[in-house]
Amino acid sequence: MSKEKIRALKDLSNSPGWTIIKDVMNDEIMALSLRMARTPEMTQQEMDFIRGAIYAADGLANMPDKVLLKLEGEYSLDESIRFGRSTEENLNV
């Protein structure tokens, strides 16, 4: 199951569609950053809202990589546990 998810995420990360989405999110981050820089009279509430939007856009743009790292770690752990059990069973035979 994890192997299929890892493969699907790698396919997504390398797809032209994801490149388009990532470019759009990076453009949004840049536009929001410039808006903050060019609007000195912005209220604290407006600045906090824009910071949150930047954080969310960055999270979405990097989501496949983050999930991929998590799944690869879980898969490695599962494999090492499985290997440990099989080695232990072979020693007990």
Rosetta silent file (secondary structure, phi, psi, omega in degrees, C-alpha in Angstrom):
SEQUENCE: MSKEKIRALKDLSNSPGWTIIKDVMNDEIMALSLRMARTPEMTQQEMDFIRGAIYAADGLANMPDKVLLKLEGEYSLDESIRFGRSTEENLNV
SCORE:     score description
SCORE:     0.000 S_00000001
   1 L     0.000  -49.853 -179.364    0.000    0.000    0.000 S_00000001
   2 H   -64.250  -35.534 -179.964    2.692    2.527    0.953 S_00000001
   3 H   -62.169  -40.083  178.809    4.753    1.653   -2.106 S_00000001
   4 H   -67.113  -39.864  178.636    1.823    2.554   -4.367 S_00000001
   5 H   -64.840  -41.995  178.663    1.266    5.828   -2.516 S_00000001
   6 H   -61.320  -46.102  179.552    4.959    6.692   -2.806 S_00000001
   7 H   -62.258  -41.889 -179.955    4.912    5.967   -6.530 S_00000001
   8 H   -64.019  -41.050  178.794    1.723    8.038   -6.980 S_00000001
   9 H   -68.049  -37.251  176.395    3.229   11.004   -5.133 S_00000001
  10 H   -64.722  -41.603  176.846    6.423   10.804   -7.169 S_00000001
  11 H   -61.635  -43.629  178.662    4.327   10.747  -10.336 S_00000001
  12 H   -61.733  -47.828 -178.148    2.348   13.754   -9.091 S_00000001
  13 H   -59.644  -33.027 -177.321    5.481   15.694   -8.161 S_00000001
  14 L   -94.274    1.748 -175.877    6.972   15.117  -11.599 S_00000001
  15 L   -81.190  150.508  177.203    3.801   15.815  -13.569 S_00000001
  16 H   -62.181  -33.771  179.352    3.373   18.923  -15.740 S_00000001
  17 H   -62.977  -42.309  179.535    0.080   19.661  -13.968 S_00000001
  18 H   -67.160  -35.329  176.695    1.756   19.853  -10.572 S_00000001
  19 H   -59.895  -40.643  178.317    4.414   22.146  -12.028 S_00000001
  20 H   -64.145  -47.611  179.937    1.626   24.504  -13.122 S_00000001
  21 H   -61.107  -44.149 -179.508   -0.018   24.436   -9.686 S_00000001
  22 H   -62.933  -40.874  177.465    3.307   24.991   -7.945 S_00000001
  23 H   -62.989  -41.575  178.435    4.107   27.946  -10.237 S_00000001
  24 H   -62.868  -44.170 -179.530    0.688   29.492   -9.516 S_00000001
  25 H   -64.932  -40.225  177.756    1.201   29.080   -5.759 S_00000001
  26 H   -66.061  -36.305  175.263    4.676   30.620   -5.950 S_00000001
  27 H   -64.010  -40.114  177.965    3.245   33.552   -7.940 S_00000001
  28 H   -63.830  -42.057  178.524    0.598   34.016   -5.234 S_00000001
  29 H   -60.769  -44.499 -179.980    3.273   33.977   -2.532 S_00000001
  30 H   -64.387  -43.511 -179.874    5.246   36.614   -4.424 S_00000001
  31 H   -62.970  -42.187  178.982    2.168   38.792   -4.985 S_00000001
  32 H   -67.036  -39.493  178.482    1.210   38.617   -1.308 S_00000001
  33 H   -63.652  -44.342  178.338    4.767   39.399   -0.212 S_00000001
  34 H   -64.579  -37.573  177.605    4.910   42.410   -2.514 S_00000001
  35 H   -60.946  -42.144  178.231    1.519   43.573   -1.239 S_00000001
  36 H   -65.631  -41.458 -177.312    2.828   43.518    2.316 S_00000001
  37 H   -68.265  -32.124 -174.814    6.012   45.333    1.328 S_00000001
  38 H   -95.419    0.776 -179.007    4.181   48.039   -0.627 S_00000001
  39 L  -122.940   82.075 -176.377    1.420   48.737    1.892 S_00000001
  40 L   -68.589  -24.039 -176.987    3.016   50.294    4.966 S_00000001
  41 L   -89.123   17.676 -179.582   -0.321   51.415    6.475 S_00000001
  42 L   -67.920  139.462  178.357   -1.598   47.826    6.697 S_00000001
  43 L   -74.149  163.375  177.650   -3.268   46.848    9.970 S_00000001
  44 H   -61.056  -38.485  179.631   -1.898   44.041   12.123 S_00000001
  45 H   -63.910  -41.746  177.254   -4.958   41.975   11.270 S_00000001
  46 H   -64.289  -43.242  179.024   -4.343   42.396    7.532 S_00000001
  47 H   -62.922  -42.295  179.152   -0.666   41.479    7.941 S_00000001
  48 H   -63.818  -39.158  178.564   -1.575   38.381    9.956 S_00000001
  49 H   -63.053  -45.744 -179.141   -4.099   37.347    7.309 S_00000001
  50 H   -66.226  -40.516  176.227   -1.528   37.709    4.521 S_00000001
  51 H   -58.916  -42.268  177.936    1.097   35.827    6.537 S_00000001
  52 H   -63.700  -40.091  178.878   -1.413   33.006    6.984 S_00000001
  53 H   -65.630  -39.835  177.859   -2.187   32.996    3.255 S_00000001
  54 H   -64.224  -44.385  179.680    1.533   32.850    2.437 S_00000001
  55 H   -61.294  -43.738  179.987    2.031   29.999    4.897 S_00000001
  56 H   -65.915  -43.205  179.789   -0.922   28.067    3.419 S_00000001
  57 H   -63.649  -40.911  178.216    0.230   28.625   -0.176 S_00000001
  58 H   -65.873  -40.671  178.190    3.739   27.462    0.695 S_00000001
  59 H   -61.453  -42.358  178.740    2.334   24.404    2.470 S_00000001
  60 H   -67.174  -42.844 -178.507    0.278   23.461   -0.569 S_00000001
  61 H   -62.005  -30.032 -177.471    3.165   24.031   -2.974 S_00000001
  62 L  -105.645    7.850 -175.157    5.381   21.702   -0.929 S_00000001
  63 H   -58.271  -49.434 -178.348    2.720   19.175    0.096 S_00000001
  64 H   -58.897  -39.386 -179.997    3.757   16.244   -2.148 S_00000001
  65 H   -65.067  -41.740 -179.837    7.379   16.466   -0.969 S_00000001
  66 H   -65.687  -45.698 -179.622    6.353   16.561    2.706 S_00000001
  67 H   -66.902  -38.179  178.778    3.935   13.647    2.382 S_00000001
  68 H   -61.015  -44.778  177.678    6.482   11.711    0.319 S_00000001
  69 H   -60.219  -42.113  179.808    9.119   12.069    3.056 S_00000001
  70 H   -63.691  -48.025 -178.978    6.616   10.879    5.646 S_00000001
  71 H   -64.575  -40.237  178.114    5.548    7.862    3.599 S_00000001
  72 H   -63.865  -38.164  176.800    9.127    6.902    2.746 S_00000001
  73 H   -64.847  -44.343  178.036   10.022    7.042    6.428 S_00000001
  74 H   -63.532  -40.892 -179.942    7.041    4.883    7.358 S_00000001
  75 H   -64.125  -43.756  178.730    7.854    2.434    4.573 S_00000001
  76 H   -62.104  -41.391  178.807   11.492    2.152    5.695 S_00000001
  77 H   -64.043  -45.488  178.249   10.402    1.564    9.271 S_00000001
  78 H   -59.980  -42.783 -179.808    7.902   -1.097    8.197 S_00000001
  79 H   -65.198  -40.292 -179.864   10.547   -2.806    6.072 S_00000001
  80 H   -68.237  -36.316  176.725   13.106   -2.804    8.885 S_00000001
  81 H   -66.722  -44.466  179.501   10.546   -4.268   11.292 S_00000001
  82 H   -62.389  -42.376  178.809    9.564   -6.887    8.721 S_00000001
  83 H   -63.810  -41.614  178.914   13.238   -7.713    8.073 S_00000001
  84 H   -62.149  -40.342  178.484   13.880   -7.975   11.799 S_00000001
  85 H   -66.429  -42.799 -178.149   11.008  -10.398   12.240 S_00000001
  86 H   -67.258  -37.093  177.518   12.093  -12.587    9.335 S_00000001
  87 H   -66.227  -40.836  179.965   15.679  -12.666   10.626 S_00000001
  88 H   -65.406  -41.165  178.589   14.425  -13.532   14.098 S_00000001
  89 H   -64.946  -38.435  178.649   12.237  -16.329   12.722 S_00000001
  90 H   -66.596  -34.403  179.123   15.164  -17.768   10.765 S_00000001
  91 H   -72.029  -30.289 -178.283   17.334  -17.779   13.887 S_00000001
  92 H   -82.052   -9.928 -177.463   14.644  -19.616   15.881 S_00000001
  93 L   -79.854    0.000    0.000   14.285  -22.408   13.319 S_00000001
